Amino acid sequence: MSGSRASGVFTALRTQLQEAATEFAGGPDALEGILLGLVDDVDRAVREPLEIFPVCHHSPASALAMARRLREKQPKVVYLELCEDMAPLLTELRNCRLPVAVQAFAGDIDGFPQEWAPLSVVAPITEASAEYQAIAYALDTPGVELVLVDRSSDHVFQWNTTASENEAPAEADETPKSEEAALHGEAVGVEIGDLRPRFAELEEHLLRHGKVRHWSEWWHQYVEVPLGDSDHDTYRQVMFLIGSLFRRLAPGDGDRVRVDEDRERHMWTRMREHMAATGTGPEDCLYVCGAFHAASRVEEFGVDGHSDSFTISPRTATTWQYGLIPSSHAAIEAQFGLAPGSVSIAATQWQKSLKRTRVQPYRLEGQAGARTSRAKKAPPAAAPAVPAPATDRLSGFLRQPPVLDGLDESELLGWSVDIVRAARRNGYLASTADAIAVFETSILLAGMRDRAKPTPYDFQDAAVTCIEKDRVPGRRDVRRLVEIMMGGDRIGQVGYEALPPLARDVYDRLEPLGLKLQQRGVQRALLDMAGRPELEACSDVLWMLRRLMPTAAARPIMGERRLGERSIQESWDLALGTHQRALIELGYEGVSIEQVLEQRLRREAYGPRATTAGVLAAVEDSLLYLRSGRLADELGTHALKVLSAERTVDGAPEVLRRARALLAYYRTSQPELPAWIESFVRTGYAHYCTLLPTAFRDEDATVGQVAAMLGFLFSMESLALSLGCDRTQLELAVAQSHPEDPSKTALLWAAQVQLGTLSRAELRARCDALLDNPLVVPSYPRYLSGFVHALEPVPGLADVVVEAVSNAFGRLPDTVLLPWLPLLITTLRKGAGDLAPLLIREAGRVFPGRLPALDTWVPPWRQPQQDPFATSRSRHLTTAVPAPRGAALLATHPATCDAVAELLGCEDGWQQQGTSALPSAGAGAALLTAYPAACDAVAELLGCDEGWAATVGTGSPGTALTTTHPAAAEALEALLSRA
């Protein structure tokens, strides 16, 4: 600013700074320009007709000065640095318990990159903040208008090309966020009154010479305490000076400077537009903004600034939704890079300042958590103060010595006793001696840092030094205990009236549980649907919340929900109050949880990265939670298109599992299968047959994925063939498969056994050949892995797999077995952990149950095989045919036999008592005579060439057959007798 435009208010200060710059620098240079520029910025802001009130984010000194000034000036219009589209939400603050955050949310974006979605902007508000004092004054004072003038939420992302407005400074801890610190999620924070050096060397210089650890402690010691009791003019000029200092010493970050200047142009443009539209004079207005923006040097600054040099761009087509979410001190610290505990200490300092100065703060009427009604205690409104001429208060403030508060021994003793008591409750071995040590160490640390009175930060360091020894016995360390003792992490809550319709609907539908679900913490809900059928609706809501919200919000302890199964009793751990933000954000997506769930299922199924397994999972969820056959049919039809477009087998195991579950559900719950699942089986059969040869050769396809493909083909084969598929396609696919990997080779052998092209004896011979080949023995575990995976498509090979493993342990010497034994265990555990129980059950069936019996035990595959026909022939020739085993049972329960006989159309009735229970020697002869073609076919199959001519005149047709093949004749005769 040129000297001609500067007023003479700060002439003495300019002269002193110019002399100091000349003395230190040896002549005029950049230092003189910076120092005089600071004074020019303060002078310009002070002379502005529209009163500018500079603030710092969550500063008790700013809040105290704001409360004083509002009662003195009584402005008619309050301009506030906050997103202009958030104005309608501010009236809902009276239904909440602070701290809360005003949020703008956009799930479906238009005009921004899709990878930014969802977009979220939050502006946290605490009671110890100047912006809350301005909001409470404007909303509860008749005739006062509150106007938000900062850029809209849409412009936050328009002007910021990185979609991340606030990068946490180095002061923020890199430790994982706690549950309270994550209340804002990944939202972008709108900083109201951001005031922190952007020049790293400057901040380091201030911290080193101030003998403090972080910026929050420096601000508390050198700004909060001195400004706590200052007058209005001194407060403004000091804040203008600090804002100008940080602005002029900021590094040349072009993007950030551009955004800051655009915000200032936007705010001054909006204020001039409002004053021109309403005819309000600048003397009746108050502009509340951050001290950094108060020292602005843009051309649009002031009510007389340029109006035509800046054009506000239109918003994008993105639809924004607005609401209030719970916040906390820890969440504010984590989002804006403040030191842990600094906001809690500021809240405590705010309460102490109110008691010391007796300033009456503003509070929204009906604010949740209010101890008494402020309307009854509020003093009468004072007459508007006549603005006095500006005077130089800055020179006196800069010359005065630091304020040395006397030691408050009673307060420090109370702190020391309280922290020892809290430490003992949390497992520390603290005693009275530790309290004395904390007291003395706090005074010592304050003296070393040139402070007469220990600050809360000095006391915190002393407590950590004296109490926390080598370990933390509980989940809280001493530093955290001090933060809790100094005020704790106050967590806000959004009231029922301020919740979106979806959240209110959830609370209403869960009201039969009889729990206070808006309270924080975990609550146990017991649901007995058998005794109270109305709780079944609550169960449906809880299962949908589990699907939509974080896991800890609704966690089932007892009960489950599967396809075709419903629990009659359930037990839940509910923490909806703790996860209120997630529930509120669900309200931005729809008006009911059913609508939100359906939208999410469609989005997952129709997304660009949707897979067949994912679409089938959406079908299953629609049946589980929504019981919507319409949606399941629609998503199932879409699964056909996704399956046809897939060219890999990555999701084959998941597809097999979900297809089996859905098929079993439809078969048991509906009279016929839906058309989409029949089409899915046909398409899947042909699709996997086509991919099978490639998958066997592909190195990227695992043996588990190929086994899942075969499992789909073999388990769905009967249904696929009945729907018109051709089994020849599968046979050709297996014949064209030529794997090189040992595990896939074993899997191919199992598939050939299932198709009948390889016998079990040939498979056993191949396994023995592998053990006989010393070059193959090191890779034998991989063959075993393939056999174990083969239990998925061919579970009947369990005995062969047990035999293969047993032969390896029995035949291989320890020098060969022991080196690859770890490989065998890791291979089976990694690739076939879910199939191991089937193998173990088969081994338990084959092996003896007692250890002593193992010495004489002979494996079944080593026992000599007997000819069953020879045994039957000898029994037929030497022994008489015994009576049927079920004859006595039939005579005891004749009604059952009558029913079966009637069903089969047998009308001969029962034999008379005393007759033989056995059929006559010629039983079945009439049947053979009536159906000679069947007898000829059986005779030809068994190699009997005599024909009917050889049996003519024997009196018993089939005599030649009986003589040639007695065992077969016996079996055929018994079969005909039963018929």
DRENVO-220755 format. One record per residue (C-alpha): residue in one letter; x, y, z. Coordinates in steps of 0.05 Angstrom, whole numbers, padded with zeros to 5 digits, always signed. Layout:
# DRENVO-220755
AXYZ/...
//
This chain:
# DRENVO-220755
M+00000+00000+00000/S+00027+00068-00017/G+00043+00115+00040/S-00006+00168+00014/R-00065+00123+00028/A-00042+00105+00098/S-00071+00142+00157/G-00031+00176+00211/V-00055+00130+00266/F+00006+00084+00263/T+00058+00138+00244/A+00098+00128+00308/L+00098+00053+00300/R+00121+00059+00228/T+00178+00104+00248/Q+00202+00057+00303/L+00200-00003+00256/Q+00236+00035+00202/E+00291+00054+00250/A+00296-00017+00276/A+00302-00045+00205/T+00356+00006+00188/E+00395-00011+00251/F+00391-00086+00243/A+00399-00090+00167/G+00447-00031+00158/G+00401+00005+00111/P+00335-00001+00073/D+00322-00070+00048/A+00269-00125+00045/L+00262-00126+00121/E+00239-00054+00122/G+00188-00069+00068/I+00160-00128+00107/L+00155-00091+00173/L+00123-00029+00143/G+00077-00073+00102/L+00052-00105+00166/V+00032-00038+00193/D+00000-00018+00127/D-00043-00081+00129/V-00066-00067+00200/D-00080+00006+00182/R-00120-00014+00121/A-00163-00065+00159/V-00176-00017+00217/R-00199+00039+00171/E-00248-00005+00134/P-00320+00022+00143/L-00347-00049+00148/E-00320-00073+00215/I-00277-00135+00206/F-00272-00182+00265/P-00211-00228+00257/V-00215-00295+00293/C-00174-00357+00303/H-00204-00426+00296/H-00231-00452+00363/S-00196-00397+00403/P-00225-00380+00471/A-00196-00310+00467/S-00232-00299+00400/A-00297-00326+00428/L-00292-00281+00489/A-00277-00219+00448/M-00334-00237+00401/A-00385-00243+00458/R-00363-00175+00485/R-00366-00141+00417/L-00434-00168+00399/R-00465-00141+00463/E-00432-00074+00452/K-00445-00063+00377/Q-00511-00101+00367/P-00501-00108+00292/K-00561-00120+00247/V-00524-00163+00196/V-00469-00213+00211/Y-00427-00237+00153/L-00393-00303+00170/E-00337-00339+00134/L-00373-00405+00122/C-00397-00441+00059/E-00458-00402+00035/D-00498-00464+00019/M-00495-00489+00091/A-00539-00432+00118/P-00605-00472+00124/L-00572-00522+00171/L-00551-00473+00224/T-00620-00469+00256/E-00615-00544+00272/L-00556-00532+00318/R-00603-00519+00375/N-00625-00592+00371/C-00554-00618+00379/R-00502-00625+00434/L-00437-00591+00413/P-00388-00604+00383/V-00420-00622+00317/A-00400-00611+00245/V-00441-00582+00188/Q-00433-00628+00129/A-00445-00624+00054/F-00445-00693+00020/A-00448-00715-00053/G-00450-00788-00070/D-00465-00782-00145/I-00420-00729-00175/D-00426-00694-00241/G-00370-00648-00264/F-00314-00678-00222/P-00270-00739-00232/Q-00305-00803-00210/E-00247-00824-00167/W-00262-00766-00121/A-00330-00794-00102/P-00360-00788-00052/L-00348-00715-00038/S-00355-00690+00033/V-00343-00622+00066/V-00348-00610+00141/A-00344-00548+00184/P-00338-00566+00258/I-00369-00520+00309/T-00353-00519+00383/E-00381-00476+00439/A-00313-00444+00452/S-00310-00413+00382/A-00324-00343+00357/E-00366-00369+00299/Y-00415-00404+00347/Q-00423-00339+00386/A-00440-00302+00322/I-00489-00357+00300/A-00524-00359+00368/Y-00530-00283+00370/A-00558-00278+00299/L-00608-00335+00305/D-00636-00315+00373/T-00637-00240+00366/P-00698-00211+00330/G-00682-00168+00269/V-00612-00196+00260/E-00593-00229+00195/L-00538-00281+00187/V-00506-00284+00119/L-00454-00337+00099/V-00407-00308+00048/D-00353-00360+00035/R-00351-00403-00028/S-00401-00460-00034/S-00384-00533-00022/D-00383-00543-00097/H-00331-00489-00106/V-00287-00521-00052/F-00273-00577-00102/Q-00277-00533-00164/W-00220-00489-00139/N-00179-00546-00110/T-00152-00592-00163/T-00125-00643-00112/A-00191-00656-00075/S-00154-00648-00009/E-00158-00578+00019/N-00124-00585+00085/E-00060-00625+00091/A-00046-00640+00163/P+00017-00605+00187/A+00076-00642+00216/E+00049-00629+00286/A-00006-00682+00276/D+00013-00750+00301/E+00023-00806+00251/T-00009-00857+00297/P-00073-00891+00275/K-00136-00851+00288/S-00180-00871+00346/E-00254-00881+00339/E-00268-00810+00363/A-00215-00780+00317/A-00247-00813+00257/L-00316-00781+00266/H-00306-00736+00205/G-00285-00794+00161/E-00247-00772+00098/A-00284-00706+00092/V-00249-00641+00072/G-00249-00592+00129/V-00269-00519+00119/E-00223-00479+00163/I-00257-00420+00195/G-00203-00375+00221/D-00142-00416+00199/L-00083-00381+00232/R-00017-00416+00229/P+00051-00400+00197/R+00058-00429+00127/F+00133-00416+00130/A+00166-00477+00163/E+00228-00438+00184/L+00185-00385+00218/E+00145-00437+00257/E+00209-00473+00278/H+00239-00407+00301/L+00178-00389+00342/L+00175-00458+00375/R+00250-00459+00391/H+00252-00389+00422/G+00186-00398+00456/K+00211-00463+00488/V+00149-00502+00469/R+00138-00568+00434/H+00084-00552+00383/W+00044-00494+00354/S-00018-00503+00397/E+00024-00493+00460/W+00058-00430+00430/W-00010-00400+00412/H-00037-00414+00481/Q+00023-00383+00516/Y+00037-00322+00473/V-00031-00304+00443/E-00088-00334+00483/V-00064-00313+00552/P-00044-00240+00533/L-00107-00228+00492/G-00154-00259+00543/D-00166-00193+00581/S-00150-00143+00526/D-00199-00091+00499/H-00232-00095+00431/D-00186-00049+00393/T-00123-00083+00420/Y-00151-00151+00403/R-00167-00131+00331/Q-00100-00097+00317/V-00060-00155+00345/M-00099-00206+00305/F-00091-00163+00242/L-00016-00160+00255/I-00010-00236+00264/G-00051-00250+00202/S-00010-00201+00160/L+00056-00231+00187/F+00036-00302+00168/R+00010-00279+00101/R+00072-00239+00081/L+00119-00294+00104/A+00081-00350+00069/P+00120-00388+00016/G+00102-00381-00057/D+00052-00438-00062/G+00015-00413-00123/D-00046-00459-00118/R-00058-00445-00045/V-00048-00370-00053/R-00096-00370-00112/V-00149-00406-00072/D-00141-00359-00013/E-00147-00297-00056/D-00207-00325-00094/R-00242-00338-00027/E-00230-00266-00006/R-00255-00239-00072/H-00317-00284-00065/M-00332-00260+00005/W-00325-00186-00009/T-00366-00193-00073/R-00423-00228-00035/M-00422-00175+00020/R-00427-00117-00029/E-00483-00152-00066/H-00522-00162-00001/M-00513-00090+00022/A-00534-00065-00046/A-00596-00109-00047/T-00619-00094+00024/G-00595-00023+00032/T-00558-00040+00096/G-00502+00008+00115/P-00432-00017+00132/E-00438+00012+00203/D-00494-00038+00218/C-00454-00099+00196/L-00400-00143+00225/Y-00354-00186+00182/V-00327-00248+00219/C-00269-00281+00184/G-00201-00312+00197/A-00145-00264+00214/F-00107-00291+00154/H-00162-00266+00107/A-00173-00201+00146/A-00105-00176+00123/S-00122-00186+00050/R-00090-00144-00005/V-00137-00163-00063/E-00168-00108-00104/E-00238-00128-00083/F-00222-00114-00010/G-00271-00067+00026/V-00339-00039+00011/D-00306+00008-00040/G-00267-00046-00074/H-00273-00065-00148/S-00337-00101-00164/D-00327-00121-00236/S-00259-00154-00233/F-00282-00221-00205/T-00336-00268-00232/I-00362-00326-00190/S-00364-00388-00233/P-00429-00428-00235/R-00436-00492-00195/T-00431-00560-00227/A-00490-00608-00236/T-00471-00647-00174/T-00528-00655-00126/W-00507-00637-00055/Q-00542-00659+00008/Y-00533-00627+00076/G-00536-00650+00148/L-00504-00648+00216/I-00457-00702+00240/P-00428-00713+00309/S-00358-00686+00320/S-00307-00688+00377/H-00246-00652+00401/A-00202-00708+00377/A-00235-00707+00307/I-00222-00632+00301/E-00150-00641+00323/A-00139-00698+00274/Q-00171-00661+00215/F-00136-00595+00224/G-00068-00620+00248/L-00073-00593+00319/A-00036-00623+00378/P-00074-00678+00415/G-00113-00648+00473/S-00107-00576+00450/V-00181-00567+00435/S-00199-00598+00503/I-00151-00550+00538/A-00182-00492+00499/A-00251-00513+00522/T-00227-00513+00594/Q-00194-00445+00585/W-00260-00419+00557/Q-00298-00439+00619/K-00245-00408+00664/S-00245-00343+00624/L-00321-00338+00631/K-00316-00344+00706/R-00258-00295+00711/T-00286-00241+00665/R-00360-00254+00679/V-00376-00245+00605/Q-00444-00271+00586/P-00436-00315+00525/Y-00489-00328+00473/R-00522-00396+00469/L-00577-00420+00424/E-00645-00424+00458/G-00661-00496+00474/Q-00590-00520+00461/A-00580-00592+00483/G-00536-00597+00545/A-00553-00528+00572/R-00551-00525+00647/T-00597-00465+00655/S-00638-00423+00608/R-00596-00366+00582/A-00659-00325+00566/K-00673-00316+00640/K-00602-00293+00657/A-00587-00252+00596/P-00577-00178+00612/P-00618-00125+00575/A-00593-00106+00507/A-00545-00047+00509/A-00551+00012+00463/P-00508+00007+00401/A-00439+00034+00414/V-00417+00096+00377/P-00354+00079+00339/A-00294+00115+00368/P-00236+00140+00326/A-00183+00088+00315/T-00122+00094+00359/D-00056+00059+00361/R-00063+00003+00411/L-00012-00041+00376/S+00049-00002+00399/G+00031-00007+00472/F+00016-00081+00466/L+00083-00096+00433/R+00122-00055+00485/Q+00089-00083+00547/P+00127-00138+00584/P+00098-00208+00584/V+00043-00219+00634/L+00069-00260+00692/D+00012-00296+00726/G+00026-00315+00797/L+00030-00388+00816/D-00037-00416+00834/E-00014-00469+00882/S-00084-00495+00899/E-00100-00506+00825/L-00033-00541+00812/L-00041-00584+00875/G-00111-00604+00852/W-00083-00624+00784/S-00028-00665+00816/V-00076-00703+00862/D-00126-00715+00807/I-00075-00743+00758/V-00047-00791+00811/R-00118-00814+00827/A-00133-00825+00753/A-00066-00861+00743/R-00082-00910+00800/R-00150-00925+00770/N-00115-00943+00705/G-00064-00991+00735/Y-00005-00946+00750/L+00032-00955+00817/A+00026-00881+00833/S+00028-00853+00904/T+00028-00788+00943/A+00102-00781+00929/D+00086-00780+00855/A+00036-00724+00866/I+00090-00683+00901/A+00139-00699+00846/V+00090-00677+00792/F+00077-00612+00830/E+00151-00595+00837/T+00169-00617+00766/S+00114-00573+00737/I+00143-00512+00771/L+00213-00532+00750/L+00194-00541+00677/A+00156-00474+00676/G+00218-00439+00705/M+00263-00471+00652/R+00215-00444+00599/D+00213-00374+00628/R+00142-00380+00655/A+00121-00362+00725/K+00058-00404+00722/P+00059-00475+00695/T+00013-00484+00636/P-00028-00547+00624/Y+00026-00569+00575/D+00080-00561+00629/F+00038-00602+00676/Q+00027-00655+00623/D+00102-00663+00612/A+00114-00667+00686/A+00061-00720+00696/V+00090-00763+00640/T+00160-00756+00669/C+00141-00774+00741/I+00086-00826+00733/E+00096-00863+00668/K+00155-00909+00679/D+00173-00965+00631/R+00106-00989+00607/V+00032-00970+00602/P-00009-01020+00644/G-00076-01000+00614/R-00101-00975+00547/R-00090-00902+00566/D-00022-00870+00576/V-00010-00812+00624/R-00013-00760+00569/R-00082-00784+00551/L-00103-00784+00624/V-00082-00711+00630/E-00123-00693+00568/I-00184-00727+00599/M-00172-00692+00666/M-00166-00624+00632/G-00234-00631+00599/G-00233-00696+00561/D-00252-00710+00490/R-00321-00681+00488/I-00363-00716+00435/G-00424-00683+00405/Q-00490-00713+00386/V-00542-00695+00333/G-00612-00692+00362/Y-00671-00732+00336/E-00704-00672+00304/A-00641-00654+00265/L-00631-00724+00237/P-00649-00741+00164/P-00713-00781+00152/L-00676-00847+00143/A-00642-00842+00211/R-00707-00824+00246/D-00742-00882+00211/V-00688-00930+00236/Y-00696-00906+00308/D-00772-00911+00303/R-00770-00982+00275/L-00721-01005+00330/E-00763-00974+00385/P-00793-01042+00406/L-00724-01062+00431/G-00731-01014+00489/L-00660-00987+00484/K-00632-00916+00483/L-00598-00924+00416/Q-00577-00851+00410/Q-00530-00858+00469/R-00457-00874+00456/G-00429-00941+00476/V-00448-01014+00464/Q-00516-01039+00484/R-00540-01112+00483/A-00606-01127+00448/L-00641-01194+00458/L-00693-01214+00406/D-00740-01272+00420/M-00781-01276+00356/A-00817-01339+00379/G-00846-01303+00439/R-00852-01233+00408/P-00865-01238+00334/E-00863-01162+00327/L-00787-01164+00338/E-00779-01199+00271/A-00784-01131+00237/C-00729-01105+00283/S-00686-01164+00263/D-00695-01146+00190/V-00673-01075+00204/L-00612-01098+00243/W-00589-01145+00188/M-00595-01090+00136/L-00556-01042+00181/R-00502-01095+00188/R-00498-01097+00112/L-00495-01022+00103/M-00458-00994+00164/P-00390-01009+00197/T-00383-01076+00230/A-00382-01050+00301/A-00448-01011+00292/A-00491-01074+00293/R-00455-01139+00310/P-00494-01205+00318/I-00474-01247+00378/M-00525-01303+00369/G-00565-01319+00307/E-00549-01319+00234/R-00585-01306+00168/R-00575-01354+00111/L-00614-01372+00050/G-00675-01412+00072/E-00659-01404+00147/R-00687-01357+00198/S-00666-01352+00271/I-00719-01353+00325/Q-00674-01320+00376/E-00619-01268+00365/S-00571-01227+00406/W-00539-01163+00382/D-00487-01113+00405/L-00511-01045+00381/A-00470-00980+00378/L-00512-00936+00333/G-00499-00875+00377/T-00424-00884+00369/H-00431-00891+00293/Q-00483-00837+00285/R-00443-00805+00228/A-00448-00868+00186/L-00523-00872+00198/I-00532-00798+00179/E-00493-00807+00115/L-00540-00865+00097/G-00595-00813+00098/Y-00560-00776+00041/E-00571-00836-00004/G-00646-00848+00006/V-00706-00842+00051/S-00705-00914+00076/I-00653-00967+00087/E-00688-01013+00037/Q-00680-00961-00017/V-00607-00949+00001/L-00593-01024+00001/E-00626-01034-00066/Q-00587-00976-00096/R-00522-01003-00070/L-00536-01073-00096/R-00551-01045-00165/R-00489-01002-00162/E-00446-01062-00144/A-00477-01107-00197/Y-00476-01056-00254/G-00410-01024-00237/P-00353-01024-00288/R-00313-01072-00244/A-00370-01120-00229/T-00354-01194-00231/T-00399-01255-00236/A-00385-01272-00163/G-00402-01201-00142/V-00468-01202-00180/L-00487-01269-00150/A-00470-01240-00081/A-00518-01183-00096/V-00572-01233-00116/E-00561-01270-00050/D-00564-01206-00009/S-00629-01184-00044/L-00660-01250-00023/L-00632-01248+00048/Y-00647-01176+00067/L-00700-01151+00018/R-00736-01216+00001/S-00744-01186-00068/G-00753-01238-00122/R-00761-01183-00174/L-00692-01153-00158/A-00661-01223-00153/D-00687-01241-00222/E-00662-01176-00252/L-00592-01182-00221/G-00589-01256-00238/T-00604-01241-00311/H-00548-01190-00310/A-00501-01243-00282/L-00509-01281-00347/K-00481-01223-00386/V-00423-01213-00338/L-00406-01287-00340/S-00406-01289-00416/A-00359-01229-00418/E-00308-01258-00370/R-00246-01288-00400/T-00211-01310-00336/V-00227-01359-00282/D-00207-01316-00222/G-00276-01318-00191/A-00293-01390-00205/P-00289-01414-00132/E-00336-01359-00109/V-00383-01370-00168/L-00387-01444-00152/R-00402-01432-00078/R-00456-01380-00091/A-00488-01417-00149/R-00494-01480-00107/A-00525-01441-00050/L-00576-01406-00095/L-00593-01470-00131/A-00606-01506-00065/Y-00648-01448-00040/Y-00693-01446-00102/R-00701-01522-00103/T-00726-01522-00031/S-00767-01459-00030/Q-00800-01456-00099/P-00838-01507-00140/E-00794-01493-00201/L-00728-01460-00215/P-00728-01388-00241/A-00713-01380-00314/W-00650-01340-00300/I-00616-01394-00259/E-00631-01447-00312/S-00600-01401-00364/F-00542-01389-00317/V-00528-01463-00311/R-00531-01473-00387/T-00487-01413-00400/G-00438-01431-00345/Y-00432-01503-00369/A-00414-01481-00440/H-00371-01423-00415/Y-00328-01465-00369/C-00322-01521-00420/T-00294-01470-00468/L-00244-01441-00417/L-00223-01508-00388/P-00165-01525-00436/T-00137-01455-00430/A-00142-01454-00355/F-00103-01520-00349/R-00045-01488-00388/D-00049-01418-00359/E+00004-01405-00306/D-00038-01350-00274/A-00097-01396-00262/T-00089-01432-00195/V-00106-01505-00184/G-00162-01483-00138/Q-00194-01442-00193/V-00190-01499-00242/A-00218-01546-00190/A-00276-01498-00180/M-00290-01499-00255/L-00292-01575-00255/G-00335-01573-00192/F-00386-01529-00228/L-00385-01574-00289/F-00393-01640-00251/S-00441-01616-00197/M-00487-01580-00247/E-00480-01633-00301/S-00546-01668-00289/L-00585-01603-00290/A-00546-01577-00350/L-00559-01641-00390/S-00633-01638-00374/L-00634-01567-00400/G-00604-01586-00467/C-00528-01584-00457/D-00484-01636-00490/R-00436-01679-00448/T-00391-01688-00508/Q-00369-01616-00500/L-00341-01632-00431/E-00308-01695-00455/L-00274-01657-00512/A-00252-01602-00465/V-00219-01652-00418/A-00187-01689-00476/Q-00157-01623-00502/S-00127-01605-00435/H-00052-01617-00428/P-00026-01585-00364/E+00047-01580-00346/D+00039-01564-00273/P+00039-01626-00228/S-00020-01605-00187/K-00062-01591-00249/T-00040-01658-00278/A-00067-01694-00217/L-00131-01654-00224/L-00138-01675-00296/W-00130-01748-00277/A-00186-01741-00227/A-00231-01709-00280/Q-00216-01768-00327/V-00236-01817-00272/Q-00301-01779-00263/L-00315-01782-00338/G-00297-01856-00342/T-00238-01849-00389/L-00189-01870-00334/S-00202-01926-00285/R-00185-01923-00212/A-00136-01980-00220/E-00099-01940-00274/L-00099-01880-00229/R-00068-01920-00172/A-00016-01947-00221/R+00003-01876-00241/C+00011-01855-00168/D+00056-01915-00156/A+00097-01896-00217/L+00107-01827-00189/L+00136-01855-00125/D+00181-01902-00164/N+00211-01845-00204/P+00265-01811-00162/L+00262-01749-00207/V+00189-01738-00193/V+00190-01751-00118/P+00209-01679-00099/S+00147-01653-00135/Y+00101-01707-00106/P+00070-01658-00055/R+00045-01617-00113/Y+00011-01678-00142/L-00020-01690-00074/S-00044-01618-00073/G-00078-01630-00139/F-00111-01693-00113/V-00136-01657-00052/H-00165-01601-00095/A-00198-01656-00137/L-00242-01673-00078/E-00282-01611-00096/P-00307-01637-00164/V-00296-01712-00149/P-00308-01724-00074/G-00311-01799-00087/L-00235-01800-00095/A-00223-01789-00021/D-00200-01862-00012/V-00151-01856-00069/V-00121-01792-00040/V-00114-01825+00028/E-00080-01884-00006/A-00032-01838-00044/V-00012-01801+00020/S-00004-01866+00059/N+00039-01898+00005/A+00085-01838+00005/F+00096-01843+00080/G+00103-01918+00077/R+00149-01926+00018/L+00195-01865+00018/P+00256-01866+00063/D+00264-01812+00116/T+00320-01780+00077/V+00271-01765+00021/L+00208-01756+00061/L+00231-01707+00113/P+00258-01653+00065/W+00192-01646+00027/L+00147-01657+00088/P+00144-01582+00105/L+00128-01568+00032/L+00071-01618+00035/I+00042-01587+00098/T+00047-01515+00073/T+00019-01534+00005/L-00042-01569+00035/R-00054-01514+00086/K-00049-01458+00036/G-00086-01487-00023/A-00134-01538+00006/G-00150-01519+00077/D-00225-01524+00068/L-00220-01593+00036/A-00176-01623+00090/P-00235-01644+00135/L-00261-01690+00080/L-00193-01722+00075/I-00188-01730+00150/R-00256-01763+00155/E-00237-01813+00102/A-00172-01828+00137/G-00209-01837+00202/R-00255-01887+00169/V-00198-01927+00138/F-00146-01927+00193/P-00155-01966+00258/G-00180-01927+00318/R-00130-01957+00367/L-00055-01950+00366/P-00039-02023+00383/A-00081-02046+00324/L-00037-02007+00276/D+00019-02059+00279/T-00025-02115+00251/W-00068-02070+00207/V-00067-02084+00132/P-00090-02026+00088/P-00152-02042+00046/W-00115-02028-00019/R-00064-02083-00001/Q-00114-02137+00017/P-00125-02193-00036/Q-00185-02182-00079/Q-00237-02238-00080/D-00282-02259-00138/P-00353-02245-00115/F-00383-02290-00168/A-00341-02349-00145/T-00364-02340-00073/S-00436-02336-00095/R-00429-02399-00140/S-00400-02441-00083/R-00454-02418-00035/H-00507-02435-00086/L-00481-02506-00098/T-00467-02526-00026/T-00519-02492+00017/A-00593-02483+00014/V-00623-02416+00000/P-00641-02384+00066/A-00708-02353+00079/P-00715-02280+00060/R-00691-02235+00116/G-00753-02191+00115/A-00806-02246+00117/A-00818-02241+00192/L-00822-02164+00188/L-00873-02168+00132/A-00917-02215+00171/T-00913-02171+00233/H-00933-02108+00195/P-00980-02130+00139/A-01010-02061+00129/T-00945-02034+00101/C-00938-02092+00053/D-01011-02084+00030/A-00999-02010+00016/V-00937-02025-00026/A-00972-02082-00062/E-01030-02036-00079/L-00982-01983-00103/L-00948-02033-00149/G-01014-02062-00174/C-01004-02132-00143/E-01072-02164-00129/D-01051-02237-00113/G-01059-02227-00038/W-01024-02262+00019/Q-01004-02336+00018/Q-01042-02381+00064/Q-01009-02396+00131/G-00965-02458+00128/T-00943-02450+00057/S-00869-02439+00043/A-00843-02370+00047/L-00795-02385-00009/P-00814-02381-00081/S-00823-02446-00117/A-00769-02476-00159/G-00803-02448-00220/A-00815-02379-00193/G-00807-02329-00248/A-00815-02381-00303/A-00880-02349-00326/L-00846-02282-00330/L-00789-02311-00372/T-00839-02343-00419/A-00879-02279-00425/Y-00818-02237-00441/P-00769-02281-00480/A-00732-02221-00510/A-00708-02199-00441/C-00683-02269-00425/D-00647-02273-00492/A-00612-02207-00479/V-00588-02229-00410/A-00565-02296-00438/E-00527-02262-00493/L-00495-02215-00443/L-00472-02273-00400/G-00446-02314-00460/C-00501-02367-00461/D-00511-02392-00533/E-00558-02452-00521/G-00620-02411-00530/W-00692-02432-00516/A-00687-02497-00556/A-00640-02528-00504/T-00690-02518-00449/V-00752-02544-00484/G-00781-02603-00446/T-00739-02592-00384/G-00800-02566-00347/S-00762-02505-00323/P-00744-02451-00374/G-00674-02424-00363/T-00644-02490-00339/A-00585-02483-00386/L-00573-02412-00362/T-00576-02435-00289/T-00527-02491-00302/T-00478-02448-00339/H-00480-02387-00294/P-00509-02408-00227/A-00491-02343-00191/A-00524-02299-00244/A-00584-02344-00246/E-00591-02340-00171/A-00588-02264-00173/L-00637-02260-00231/E-00685-02308-00197/A-00684-02269-00132/L-00697-02205-00171/L-00755-02235-00208/S-00784-02263-00144/R-00784-02194-00112/A-00818-02166-00174/
//
